[in-house]
Structure formats: C-alpha cells, structure tokens
Amino acid sequence: MQPFRKLDSRTAVLARADIDTDQIIPARYLKGTTRAGLGRWLFAGWRYDEQGRPRADFPLSRPEAHGAQVLVAGANFGCGSSREHAPWALLDYGFRAVVSSSIADIFRGNALKNGLLPVIVDPATHEILLASPGVRVSIDLESCTLAFGDARVSFAIDPFSRRCLLQGVDELGYLLEQEDAIAAYEKEQG
C-alpha cells in the first residue's frame, strides 16, 4: 500500500447525495479476481451511454476533473453494501481521497484498509467544495488538515488507521512489523 502523508491536487466534484457502492462500481463489473482495471468501470452506469461511449456531461468527464486525485462527493457517500471493490475502483481510477460531509461507515472502513483516505468535513466547508469543481486542495494526514484558498479545516481519523496510512501498511503489514516483539514475548512465556 502506498503511504499517504500529504496530497496536493485539484478536485473532481460529484455532488449527488446517497451514492451507494453499486453506483460506484456496478455489480456486473465484479467478475475479475484482482483489483487492477476496476477504475475503468467507476461510476459506469453514469459515465457511459447505452453504446458504451463516455458521456460528456458526466462530472468526471469535464476537463477540470482530469487527473484529480480528490473526489468531493455528496453526503452519505458509499452507502449500501459492504463492497470492497468500491474503494479499489476509486483508487484504480486515480483518486487518493474522498471528501464529504458524511461517508458511510462500512465504506469508510474499507477505504482506510485499502489506502483511500476518507475525509469528513463540516457542512459549510462541504458546500464550498461542492460549488468549486477543480479547486486545488492540500490534505495533510500528519496534521489532519485540509486546506484550500485561505481556508484550513481539521478532520478526524482514528489513530491506528492514520498510523497505517502514514506508513503505507495494512493491518497484516502492521502485525508483521511487530514480529520481533511477538517472538520475544513468546520466548519469554516459555
């Protein structure tokens, strides 16, 4: 997993509320056994027309969204099923963080375990970001702050997830880092 410390990027905005995991990546695209390639099916039901052509009016098709690593989404992002493919598709597409005023708990947990940073901001900040597609933001995980223009807001993240993201390890990687201490403890116990 790639460490996450600080990210400077433009934003892509998808202002719809209640985007569920089946809208993030429809079930019909979950036939593969790896994470690679899921990004091309991100929001497939909205991004492509009936002939499979990209829709020019979809927000991720707009020029200001190209190359953005931060997705600003409507409230209650990631609701629905516990589909781990949703954060995989967002990461494969190129997003490293999702910002909203509320993010569904299970999606949030899956995102953190896979290196995608979910950032929950206050409603006023969220409204400004929703109205500003393409704005440049800076997310600093060490200080847990998001900055844009003259604004700087704090966000919360549990300490263990923060530590894992900063080090670029998942839960198993964290345990493996403790291997010497575990062996010493086991030896001490006899």
Backbone as a printed PyTorch tensor [residue, N CA C, xyz], in Angstrom:
tensor([[[  0.8590,  -1.1800,   0.0000],
         [  0.0000,   0.0000,   0.0000],
         [  0.9000,   1.2360,   0.0000]],

        [[  0.5510,   2.1890,  -0.8210],
         [  1.3310,   3.4250,  -0.9260],
         [  1.0960,   4.3030,   0.3130]],

        [[  2.1740,   4.7770,   0.9650],
         [  1.9670,   5.6700,   2.1170],
         [  1.1930,   6.9240,   1.7160]],

        [[  0.4360,   7.4420,   2.6470],
         [ -0.3080,   8.6880,   2.4250],
         [  0.1570,   9.6590,   3.5000]],

        [[  0.8190,  10.7200,   3.0730],
         [  1.2460,  11.7460,   4.0280],
         [  0.6010,  13.0790,   3.6780]],

        [[  0.9330,  13.5800,   2.5070],
         [  0.3830,  14.8640,   2.0760],
         [  0.0150,  14.7470,   0.6050]],

        [[ -1.1090,  15.3210,   0.2520],
         [ -1.5910,  15.2620,  -1.1230],
         [ -2.0280,  16.6550,  -1.5510]],

        [[ -1.5020,  17.1150,  -2.6660],
         [ -1.9360,  18.3760,  -3.2780],
         [ -2.5560,  18.0080,  -4.6190]],

        [[ -3.7910,  18.4140,  -4.8240],
         [ -4.4870,  18.0300,  -6.0470],
         [ -5.6720,  18.9430,  -6.3030]],

        [[ -6.0810,  18.9800,  -7.5630],
         [ -7.3760,  19.5660,  -7.8810],
         [ -8.4560,  18.5880,  -7.4530]],

        [[ -9.6860,  19.0720,  -7.3710],
         [-10.8010,  18.2050,  -7.0030],
         [-11.6800,  17.9120,  -8.2150]],

        [[-12.2860,  16.7470,  -8.1710],
         [-13.4100,  16.4190,  -9.0450],
         [-14.6290,  16.4090,  -8.1360]],

        [[-15.7390,  16.9090,  -8.6130],
         [-16.9390,  17.0090,  -7.7750],
         [-18.0560,  16.1610,  -8.3560]],

        [[-18.6270,  15.3290,  -7.5020],
         [-19.8100,  14.5400,  -7.8310],
         [-20.8130,  14.8470,  -6.7340]],

        [[-21.6640,  15.8150,  -6.9840],
         [-22.4730,  16.4270,  -5.9300],
         [-23.7030,  15.6270,  -5.5060]],

        [[-23.9320,  14.4790,  -6.0670],
         [-25.1070,  13.6830,  -5.6900],
         [-24.9650,  13.1430,  -4.2660]],

        [[-26.0730,  13.1280,  -3.5420],
         [-26.1000,  12.5230,  -2.2050],
         [-26.4750,  11.0560,  -2.3300]],

        [[-26.1400,  10.2910,  -1.2960],
         [-26.5260,   8.8760,  -1.1890],
         [-25.9890,   8.0170,  -2.3370]],

        [[-24.7770,   8.2370,  -2.7450],
         [-24.1520,   7.3960,  -3.7730],
         [-23.7710,   6.0800,  -3.1070]],

        [[-24.4010,   4.9860,  -3.5570],
         [-24.1090,   3.6940,  -2.9280],
         [-23.0000,   2.9660,  -3.6870]],

        [[-22.5490,   1.8680,  -3.0970],
         [-21.3950,   1.1600,  -3.6730],
         [-21.7200,   0.5380,  -5.0310]],

        [[-22.9910,   0.2360,  -5.2950],
         [-23.3440,  -0.2950,  -6.6180],
         [-23.2950,   0.8070,  -7.6760]],

        [[-23.4800,   2.0390,  -7.2880],
         [-23.3190,   3.1530,  -8.2250],
         [-21.8310,   3.4580,  -8.4230]],

        [[-21.0380,   3.2540,  -7.3830],
         [-19.5870,   3.4780,  -7.5030],
         [-19.0070,   2.4830,  -8.5070]],

        [[-19.3510,   1.2020,  -8.3480],
         [-18.9670,   0.1980,  -9.3460],
         [-20.0880,  -0.8390,  -9.4230]],

        [[-20.8260,  -0.8470, -10.5230],
         [-21.9580,  -1.7740, -10.6660],
         [-21.5210,  -3.2380, -10.5560]],

        [[-22.3980,  -4.0520,  -9.9910],
         [-22.0960,  -5.4620,  -9.7240],
         [-21.6810,  -6.2160, -10.9800]],

        [[-22.2090,  -5.8450, -12.1440],
         [-21.8920,  -6.5990, -13.3680],
         [-20.4100,  -6.5170, -13.7510]],

        [[-19.6430,  -5.6330, -13.1150],
         [-18.2190,  -5.4990, -13.4170],
         [-17.3280,  -6.1370, -12.3610]],

        [[-17.9050,  -6.9730, -11.5070],
         [-17.1280,  -7.5600, -10.4240],
         [-16.7550,  -9.0080, -10.7160]],

        [[-16.4630,  -9.3090, -11.9480],
         [-16.1640, -10.6930, -12.3290],
         [-14.6840, -11.0330, -12.2010]],

        [[-13.8160, -10.0440, -12.1170],
         [-12.3840, -10.2860, -12.0440],
         [-11.9540, -10.7140, -10.6500]],

        [[-10.7370, -11.1950, -10.5550],
         [-10.2150, -11.6370,  -9.2630],
         [ -9.1220, -10.7190,  -8.7310]],

        [[ -8.8380,  -9.6420,  -9.4610],
         [ -7.8250,  -8.6980,  -8.9900],
         [ -8.4300,  -7.2990,  -8.9280]],

        [[ -7.6880,  -6.4140,  -8.3090],
         [ -8.1360,  -5.0210,  -8.1920],
         [ -7.8590,  -4.2290,  -9.4650]],

        [[ -6.9010,  -4.6780, -10.2430],
         [ -6.4690,  -3.9280, -11.4210],
         [ -7.5860,  -3.8120, -12.4530]],

        [[ -7.7330,  -2.6470, -13.0050],
         [ -8.6780,  -2.4280, -14.0790],
         [-10.0690,  -2.0080, -13.6490]],

        [[-10.3270,  -1.9790, -12.3540],
         [-11.6740,  -1.6180, -11.8990],
         [-11.9850,  -0.1380, -12.1370]],

        [[-10.9480,   0.6940, -12.2390],
         [-11.1670,   2.1220, -12.4240],
         [-11.9260,   2.4670, -13.6890]],

        [[-11.7790,   1.6600, -14.7230],
         [-12.4940,   1.9920, -15.9720],
         [-13.9970,   1.7850, -15.8260]],

        [[-14.4080,   1.0520, -14.7720],
         [-15.8430,   0.8400, -14.5500],
         [-16.3970,   1.7140, -13.4230]],

        [[-15.5460,   2.6050, -12.8970],
         [-16.0020,   3.5070, -11.8400],
         [-17.1880,   4.3420, -12.3350]],

        [[-18.2630,   4.3290, -11.6050],
         [-19.4940,   5.0650, -11.9540],
         [-19.9740,   4.7380, -13.3740]],

        [[-19.7490,   3.5000, -13.8010],
         [-20.0350,   3.1040, -15.1860],
         [-21.4710,   3.3830, -15.6100]],

        [[-22.4200,   3.2200, -14.7070],
         [-23.8150,   3.4620, -15.0580],
         [-24.1160,   4.9140, -15.3950]],

        [[-23.2670,   5.8070, -14.9470],
         [-23.4520,   7.2420, -15.2060],
         [-22.4480,   7.7680, -16.2300]],

        [[-21.2570,   7.1540, -16.2730],
         [-20.1850,   7.6840, -17.1450],
         [-20.3790,   7.3540, -18.6100]],

        [[-21.0920,   6.2510, -18.9150],
         [-21.1860,   5.7910, -20.2970],
         [-22.6370,   5.7560, -20.7680]],

        [[-22.8340,   5.9870, -22.0560],
         [-24.1800,   5.8830, -22.6200],
         [-24.4840,   4.4280, -22.9670]],

        [[-25.6220,   4.1720, -23.5770],
         [-26.0630,   2.8060, -23.8860],
         [-25.1140,   2.0890, -24.8480]],

        [[-24.3590,   2.8550, -25.6430],
         [-23.4070,   2.2600, -26.5740],
         [-22.0010,   2.1490, -25.9550]],

        [[-21.8670,   2.4970, -24.7090],
         [-20.5750,   2.4010, -24.0290],
         [-19.6560,   3.5800, -24.2670]],

        [[-20.1920,   4.6600, -24.8320],
         [-19.3800,   5.8590, -25.0680],
         [-19.4190,   6.7620, -23.8320]],

        [[-18.2810,   7.4030, -23.5100],
         [-18.2760,   8.3230, -22.3610],
         [-19.2830,   9.4530, -22.5470]],

        [[-19.9790,   9.7820, -21.4880],
         [-20.9530,  10.8780, -21.5110],
         [-20.2140,  12.1900, -21.1970]],

        [[-20.2840,  13.1310, -22.1030],
         [-19.5800,  14.4100, -21.9310],
         [-20.1190,  15.2110, -20.7610]],

        [[-21.3920,  14.9760, -20.3910],
         [-21.9950,  15.7560, -19.3150],
         [-21.7610,  15.1600, -17.9260]],

        [[-21.0780,  14.0200, -17.8420],
         [-20.8010,  13.4440, -16.5270],
         [-19.6560,  14.2260, -15.8810]],

        [[-19.7500,  14.5530, -14.5900],
         [-18.7300,  15.4120, -13.9530],
         [-17.2880,  14.9370, -14.1000]],

        [[-17.0320,  13.6290, -14.0970],
         [-15.6480,  13.1710, -14.2350],
         [-15.1250,  13.3220, -15.6500]],

        [[-16.0130,  13.6150, -16.6080],
         [-15.5920,  13.8280, -17.9900],
         [-15.1620,  15.2700, -18.2450]],

        [[-15.4470,  16.1570, -17.3180],
         [-15.1200,  17.5740, -17.5050],
         [-13.6060,  17.7900, -17.4080]],

        [[-13.0740,  18.7440, -18.1590],
         [-11.6160,  18.9820, -18.1570],
         [-11.0380,  19.2300, -16.7650]],

        [[-11.7480,  19.9450, -15.8920],
         [-11.1940,  20.2490, -14.5720],
         [-11.0850,  19.0080, -13.6860]],

        [[-11.7670,  17.9350, -14.0750],
         [-11.7190,  16.7050, -13.2770],
         [-10.5850,  15.7720, -13.6980]],

        [[-10.0500,  15.9750, -14.8900],
         [ -8.9980,  15.0650, -15.3750],
         [ -7.7570,  15.1480, -14.5010]],

        [[ -7.2990,  14.0170, -14.0340],
         [ -6.1110,  13.9520, -13.1940],
         [ -6.3420,  14.2890, -11.7360]],

        [[ -7.5620,  14.6470, -11.3610],
         [ -7.8480,  14.9680,  -9.9580],
         [ -7.6740,  13.7130,  -9.1050]],

        [[ -7.0600,  13.8820,  -7.9520],
         [ -6.8650,  12.7690,  -7.0210],
         [ -7.7760,  12.8660,  -5.8090]],

        [[ -8.5710,  13.9270,  -5.7640],
         [ -9.5010,  14.1250,  -4.6510],
         [-10.9100,  14.2140,  -5.2230]],

        [[-11.7890,  13.3330,  -4.7500],
         [-13.1880,  13.3640,  -5.1510],
         [-13.9990,  14.0090,  -4.0330]],

        [[-14.7060,  15.0770,  -4.3660],
         [-15.6470,  15.6870,  -3.4290],
         [-17.0220,  15.1580,  -3.8040]],

        [[-17.6200,  14.4160,  -2.8890],
         [-18.8860,  13.7510,  -3.1700],
         [-19.9840,  14.2880,  -2.2650]],

        [[-21.2270,  14.0270,  -2.6730],
         [-22.3670,  14.4250,  -1.8710],
         [-22.4130,  13.6680,  -0.5560]],

        [[-23.3630,  14.0560,   0.2880],
         [-23.4880,  13.4460,   1.6170],
         [-23.8440,  11.9680,   1.5190]],

        [[-23.4480,  11.2230,   2.5450],
         [-23.7290,   9.7880,   2.6680],
         [-23.0790,   8.9960,   1.5430]],

        [[-21.8560,   9.3450,   1.2100],
         [-21.1370,   8.6530,   0.1380],
         [-20.7810,   7.2420,   0.5900]],

        [[-20.9220,   6.2760,  -0.3130],
         [-20.5190,   4.8970,  -0.0550],
         [-21.5190,   4.0760,   0.7250]],

        [[-22.7620,   4.5090,   0.7510],
         [-23.7800,   3.7430,   1.4800],
         [-24.1060,   2.4630,   0.7000]],

        [[-24.9130,   1.6180,   1.2650],
         [-25.3090,   0.3890,   0.5880],
         [-24.5030,  -0.7960,   1.0710]],

        [[-24.0880,  -1.6380,   0.1470],
         [-23.4150,  -2.8870,   0.5110],
         [-21.9970,  -2.6340,   1.0070]],

        [[-21.3790,  -3.7010,   1.4830],
         [-20.0170,  -3.5920,   2.0070],
         [-18.9880,  -3.8960,   0.9290]],

        [[-19.2910,  -3.5910,  -0.2840],
         [-18.4530,  -3.9320,  -1.4330],
         [-17.0580,  -3.2890,  -1.3470]],

        [[-16.0460,  -4.1170,  -1.1290],
         [-14.6830,  -3.6100,  -1.0530],
         [-14.1820,  -3.1340,  -2.4120]],

        [[-14.8430,  -3.5840,  -3.4740],
         [-14.4460,  -3.1560,  -4.8150],
         [-14.6290,  -1.6470,  -5.0150]],

        [[-15.5030,  -1.0280,  -4.2330],
         [-15.7520,   0.4080,  -4.4070],
         [-14.4860,   1.2290,  -4.1540]],

        [[-13.8180,   1.0760,  -3.0020],
         [-12.5630,   1.8310,  -2.8600],
         [-11.4960,   1.3830,  -3.8450]],

        [[-11.4770,   0.0910,  -4.2010],
         [-10.4980,  -0.3700,  -5.2000],
         [-10.7060,   0.3580,  -6.5230]],

        [[-11.9620,   0.5140,  -6.9570],
         [-12.2460,   1.1970,  -8.2240],
         [-11.8390,   2.6720,  -8.1540]],

        [[-12.1170,   3.3130,  -7.0300],
         [-11.7260,   4.7220,  -6.8770],
         [-10.2040,   4.8680,  -6.9280]],

        [[ -9.4840,   3.9800,  -6.2350],
         [ -8.0180,   4.0290,  -6.2420],
         [ -7.4700,   3.7340,  -7.6340]],

        [[ -8.0230,   2.7330,  -8.2960],
         [ -7.5410,   2.3650,  -9.6290],
         [ -7.7830,   3.4910, -10.6290]],

        [[ -8.8410,   4.2440, -10.4290],
         [ -9.1330,   5.3870, -11.3020],
         [ -8.1270,   6.5200, -11.0740]],

        [[ -7.5750,   6.5910,  -9.8520],
         [ -6.5880,   7.6280,  -9.5520],
         [ -6.9040,   8.4910,  -8.3450]],

        [[ -8.0430,   8.2560,  -7.7030],
         [ -8.3680,   9.0330,  -6.5040],
         [ -7.5880,   8.4960,  -5.3150]],

        [[ -7.1100,   9.3980,  -4.4580],
         [ -6.4170,   9.0170,  -3.2160],
         [ -7.2260,   9.4340,  -1.9960]],

        [[ -8.2160,  10.3250,  -2.1910],
         [ -9.0270,  10.7840,  -1.0690],
         [-10.4410,  11.0960,  -1.5510]],

        [[-11.3960,  10.8800,  -0.6530],
         [-12.7930,  11.2570,  -0.8910],
         [-13.1940,  12.2090,   0.2300]],

        [[-13.7830,  13.3340,  -0.1370],
         [-14.1910,  14.3470,   0.8310],
         [-15.7030,  14.4860,   0.7710]],

        [[-16.3240,  14.4770,   1.9400],
         [-17.7760,  14.6640,   2.0160],
         [-18.1330,  15.1260,   3.4260]],

        [[-19.4010,  15.4760,   3.6090],
         [-19.8690,  15.8210,   4.9560],
         [-20.2550,  14.5710,   5.7260]],

        [[-20.4640,  13.4600,   5.0320],
         [-20.7270,  12.1720,   5.6890],
         [-20.3720,  11.0500,   4.7200]],

        [[-19.7530,  10.0360,   5.2780],
         [-19.3220,   8.8740,   4.4960],
         [-19.7860,   7.6390,   5.2560]],

        [[-20.4090,   6.7000,   4.5530],
         [-20.9500,   5.5070,   5.2020],
         [-19.8500,   4.7410,   5.9370]],

        [[-20.1860,   4.2140,   7.1130],
         [-19.1930,   3.5820,   7.9900],
         [-18.4470,   2.4220,   7.3380]],

        [[-19.1730,   1.4970,   6.7060],
         [-18.5040,   0.3150,   6.1430],
         [-17.5890,   0.7280,   4.9940]],

        [[-18.0770,   1.6150,   4.1310],
         [-17.2240,   2.1000,   3.0430],
         [-15.9920,   2.7840,   3.6210]],

        [[-16.1920,   3.5820,   4.6440],
         [-15.0740,   4.3100,   5.2680],
         [-14.0190,   3.3240,   5.7750]],

        [[-14.4700,   2.2610,   6.4380],
         [-13.5330,   1.2560,   6.9280],
         [-12.7920,   0.5640,   5.7940]],

        [[-13.5180,   0.1940,   4.7420],
         [-12.8740,  -0.4400,   3.5880],
         [-11.8750,   0.5040,   2.9280]],

        [[-12.2400,   1.7770,   2.8350],
         [-11.3410,   2.7550,   2.2270],
         [-10.0370,   2.8470,   3.0190]],

        [[-10.1400,   2.9730,   4.3290],
         [ -8.9550,   3.1030,   5.1710],
         [ -8.0530,   1.8770,   5.0670]],

        [[ -8.6390,   0.7000,   4.9710],
         [ -7.8440,  -0.5330,   4.8970],
         [ -7.1460,  -0.6970,   3.5460]],

        [[ -7.5600,   0.0850,   2.5680],
         [ -7.0060,  -0.0560,   1.2290],
         [ -6.2210,   1.1630,   0.7480]],

        [[ -6.0210,   2.1500,   1.6200],
         [ -5.1870,   3.2830,   1.2640],
         [ -5.9040,   4.4790,   0.6710]],

        [[ -7.2350,   4.4710,   0.7030],
         [ -8.0220,   5.6150,   0.2340],
         [ -8.4530,   6.4110,   1.4700]],

        [[ -8.0930,   7.6780,   1.5220],
         [ -8.3800,   8.4790,   2.7060],
         [ -9.7790,   9.0980,   2.6180]],

        [[-10.6900,   8.7250,   3.5300],
         [-11.9970,   9.3870,   3.5980],
         [-11.8980,  10.5910,   4.5340]],

        [[-12.2610,  11.7490,   4.0440],
         [-12.1550,  12.9820,   4.8250],
         [-13.5570,  13.5480,   5.0240]],

        [[-13.9710,  13.6350,   6.2730],
         [-15.2870,  14.2030,   6.5850],
         [-15.0750,  15.6250,   7.0720]],

        [[-15.7360,  16.5620,   6.3740],
         [-15.6230,  17.9810,   6.7150],
         [-16.9800,  18.5060,   7.1660]],

        [[-16.9630,  19.6650,   7.7830],
         [-18.2120,  20.2760,   8.2500],
         [-19.0820,  20.6730,   7.0500]],

        [[-20.4060,  20.7830,   7.2610],
         [-21.3120,  21.0790,   6.1400],
         [-20.9830,  22.3710,   5.3820]],

        [[-20.5460,  23.4030,   6.0690],
         [-20.2440,  24.6730,   5.3820],
         [-19.0430,  24.5060,   4.4350]],

        [[-18.0000,  23.8370,   4.9080],
         [-16.8290,  23.5780,   4.0570],
         [-17.2310,  22.6870,   2.8880]],

        [[-18.0650,  21.6910,   3.1710],
         [-18.5210,  20.7760,   2.1290],
         [-19.2560,  21.5340,   1.0300]],

        [[-20.1170,  22.4410,   1.3950],
         [-20.8760,  23.2280,   0.4060],
         [-19.9400,  24.0480,  -0.4740]],

        [[-18.9150,  24.6400,   0.1260],
         [-17.9530,  25.4370,  -0.6530],
         [-17.2320,  24.5400,  -1.6620]],

        [[-16.7950,  23.3660,  -1.2080],
         [-16.0600,  22.4530,  -2.0960],
         [-16.9630,  21.9000,  -3.1990]],

        [[-18.2210,  21.6090,  -2.8710],
         [-19.1530,  21.1250,  -3.8960],
         [-19.3660,  22.1730,  -4.9890]],

        [[-19.3210,  23.4290,  -4.6100],
         [-19.5550,  24.5290,  -5.5600],
         [-18.2860,  24.9520,  -6.2970]],

        [[-17.1580,  24.2570,  -6.0400],
         [-15.8700,  24.6950,  -6.6070],
         [-15.1380,  23.5610,  -7.3140]],

        [[-15.7410,  22.9440,  -8.3370],
         [-15.0280,  21.8640,  -9.0290],
         [-13.6790,  22.3560,  -9.5510]],

        [[-12.6570,  21.5260,  -9.3830],
         [-11.3370,  21.8710,  -9.8840],
         [-10.4850,  22.7000,  -8.9490]],

        [[-11.0330,  23.0570,  -7.7750],
         [-10.2430,  23.8480,  -6.8320],
         [ -9.0650,  23.0020,  -6.3410]],

        [[ -7.9370,  23.6620,  -6.0990],
         [ -6.7580,  22.9440,  -5.6050],
         [ -6.8380,  22.8570,  -4.0840]],

        [[ -6.6840,  21.6230,  -3.5690],
         [ -6.7150,  21.3930,  -2.1250],
         [ -5.4090,  20.7290,  -1.7050]],

        [[ -5.1000,  20.8800,  -0.4390],
         [ -3.9520,  20.2060,   0.1540],
         [ -4.4590,  19.4340,   1.3660]],

        [[ -4.1960,  18.1430,   1.3790],
         [ -4.6010,  17.3040,   2.5020],
         [ -3.3320,  16.8070,   3.1850]],

        [[ -3.1970,  17.1440,   4.4620],
         [ -2.0280,  16.7490,   5.2380],
         [ -2.4810,  15.7650,   6.3060]],

        [[ -2.1200,  14.5000,   6.1560],
         [ -2.5650,  13.4820,   7.1150],
         [ -1.8080,  13.5950,   8.4270]],

        [[ -0.5800,  14.0890,   8.4030],
         [  0.1580,  14.2150,   9.6600],
         [ -0.5190,  15.2140,  10.5870]],

        [[ -1.0020,  16.3210,  10.0590],
         [ -1.6920,  17.3180,  10.8890],
         [ -3.2050,  17.1740,  10.8280]],

        [[ -3.7130,  16.2400,  10.0200],
         [ -5.1570,  16.0150,   9.8340],
         [ -5.8610,  17.3100,   9.4500]],

        [[ -5.3350,  17.9440,   8.3970],
         [ -5.9420,  19.1800,   7.9170],
         [ -6.1480,  19.1220,   6.4070]],

        [[ -7.1610,  19.8260,   5.9760],
         [ -7.4540,  20.0240,   4.5620],
         [ -7.4490,  21.5340,   4.3420]],

        [[ -6.7050,  21.9910,   3.3410],
         [ -6.5950,  23.4240,   3.0900],
         [ -6.9050,  23.7200,   1.6280]],

        [[ -7.5480,  24.8470,   1.3930],
         [ -7.7720,  25.3590,   0.0370],
         [ -7.9740,  26.8540,   0.1610]],

        [[ -7.4180,  27.6010,  -0.7990],
         [ -7.5120,  29.0620,  -0.6990],
         [ -6.9820,  29.5130,   0.6560]],

        [[ -7.7650,  30.3200,   1.3610],
         [ -7.3850,  30.7790,   2.6990],
         [ -7.9740,  29.8910,   3.8020]],

        [[ -8.7260,  28.8760,   3.4160],
         [ -9.3900,  28.0150,   4.3990],
         [ -8.4830,  26.8690,   4.8300]],

        [[ -8.6030,  26.4940,   6.0680],
         [ -7.8780,  25.3440,   6.6200],
         [ -8.7890,  24.7140,   7.6590]],

        [[ -9.1660,  23.4560,   7.4410],
         [-10.0790,  22.7690,   8.3560],
         [ -9.4290,  21.4680,   8.8260]],

        [[ -9.7970,  21.0600,  10.0170],
         [ -9.3110,  19.8080,  10.5840],
         [-10.3080,  18.6950,  10.2970]],

        [[ -9.7900,  17.4820,  10.2290],
         [-10.6680,  16.3250,  10.1150],
         [-10.1810,  15.2510,  11.0830]],

        [[-11.0710,  14.3440,  11.4230],
         [-10.7490,  13.2910,  12.3870],
         [-10.4740,  11.9740,  11.6730]],

        [[ -9.6010,  11.1900,  12.2550],
         [ -9.3240,   9.8390,  11.7820],
         [ -8.7980,   9.0650,  12.9900]],

        [[ -9.1930,   7.7890,  13.0910],
         [ -8.7300,   7.0430,  14.2610],
         [ -7.2140,   6.8540,  14.1710]],

        [[ -6.5380,   6.8650,  15.3240],
         [ -5.0710,   6.8440,  15.3410],
         [ -4.4590,   5.6210,  14.6510]],

        [[ -5.0730,   4.4500,  14.7860],
         [ -4.4890,   3.2600,  14.1600],
         [ -4.5480,   3.3660,  12.6390]],

        [[ -5.6850,   3.7770,  12.0950],
         [ -5.7990,   3.9240,  10.6370],
         [ -4.8380,   4.9920,  10.1290]],

        [[ -4.7120,   6.0660,  10.8700],
         [ -3.7850,   7.1450,  10.4840],
         [ -2.3620,   6.6070,  10.4210]],

        [[ -1.9690,   5.8680,  11.4580],
         [ -0.6240,   5.2910,  11.5080],
         [ -0.3850,   4.3660,  10.3080]],

        [[ -1.3540,   3.4900,  10.0240],
         [ -1.2060,   2.5600,   8.9040],
         [ -1.0800,   3.3190,   7.5810]],

        [[ -1.9060,   4.3420,   7.3690],
         [ -1.8370,   5.1080,   6.1260],
         [ -0.5040,   5.8460,   5.9960]],

        [[ -0.0410,   6.4390,   7.0850],
         [  1.2350,   7.1530,   7.0410],
         [  2.3820,   6.2150,   6.7010]],

        [[  2.3110,   4.9750,   7.2120],
         [  3.3860,   4.0080,   6.9750],
         [  3.1730,   3.2090,   5.6880]],

        [[  1.9650,   3.2800,   5.1300],
         [  1.6880,   2.5250,   3.9140],
         [  1.5680,   1.0320,   4.1610]],

        [[  0.9910,   0.6610,   5.2900],
         [  0.7860,  -0.7500,   5.5930],
         [ -0.6820,  -0.9910,   5.9340]],

        [[ -1.1460,  -2.2000,   5.6530],
         [ -2.4940,  -2.5710,   6.0890],
         [ -2.3700,  -3.2450,   7.4560]],

        [[ -3.4710,  -3.8060,   7.9630],
         [ -3.4540,  -4.4030,   9.2980],
         [ -2.4630,  -5.5630,   9.3810]],

        [[ -2.3990,  -6.3840,   8.3410],
         [ -1.4570,  -7.5050,   8.3330],
         [ -0.0250,  -6.9920,   8.3120]],

        [[  0.2180,  -5.9720,   7.5050],
         [  1.5460,  -5.3800,   7.4550],
         [  1.9610,  -4.8290,   8.8090]],

        [[  1.0080,  -4.2240,   9.5150],
         [  1.3000,  -3.7110,  10.8540],
         [  1.7000,  -4.8560,  11.7840]],

        [[  0.9320,  -5.9530,  11.7450],
         [  1.2580,  -7.1070,  12.5940],
         [  2.6290,  -7.6750,  12.2520]],

        [[  2.9430,  -7.7510,  10.9700],
         [  4.2410,  -8.2920,  10.5750],
         [  5.3880,  -7.4120,  11.0630]],

        [[  5.1390,  -6.0990,  11.1790],
         [  6.1680,  -5.2000,  11.7200],
         [  6.4540,  -5.4990,  13.1880]],

        [[  5.4990,  -6.1440,  13.8630],
         [  5.6560,  -6.4470,  15.2940],
         [  6.2270,  -7.8410,  15.5140]],

        [[  6.6910,  -8.4830,  14.4490],
         [  7.1240,  -9.8710,  14.5210],
         [  8.2140, -10.0980,  15.5770]],

        [[  9.2000,  -9.2250,  15.6580],
         [ 10.2770,  -9.4070,  16.6390],
         [  9.7350,  -9.3050,  18.0620]],

        [[  8.8570,  -8.3480,  18.3100],
         [  8.2790,  -8.1780,  19.6450],
         [  7.4010,  -9.3770,  20.0050]],

        [[  6.6630,  -9.8890,  19.0270],
         [  5.8100, -11.0620,  19.2760],
         [  6.6850, -12.2750,  19.5970]],

        [[  7.7670, -12.4630,  18.8400],
         [  8.6710, -13.5910,  19.0810],
         [  9.3260, -13.4780,  20.4540]],

        [[  9.7120, -12.2650,  20.8270],
         [ 10.3310, -12.0600,  22.1420],
         [  9.3370, -12.3680,  23.2550]],

        [[  8.1040, -11.9560,  23.0760],
         [  7.0680, -12.2400,  24.0710],
         [  6.8340, -13.7430,  24.1890]],

        [[  6.7290, -14.4090,  23.0440],
         [  6.5020, -15.8590,  23.0610],
         [  7.6660, -16.5840,  23.7350]],

        [[  8.8920, -16.1220,  23.4800],
         [ 10.0630, -16.7410,  24.1000],
         [ 10.0350, -16.5420,  25.6120]],

        [[  9.6330, -15.3560,  26.0200],
         [  9.5540, -15.0380,  27.4410],
         [  8.5020, -15.8900,  28.1560]],

        [[  7.4340, -16.2330,  27.4240],
         [  6.3550, -17.0300,  28.0180],
         [  6.7450, -18.5130,  28.1180]],

        [[  7.8120, -18.8840,  27.4170],
         [  8.2970, -20.2580,  27.5160],
         [  7.6860, -21.1210,  26.5250]]])
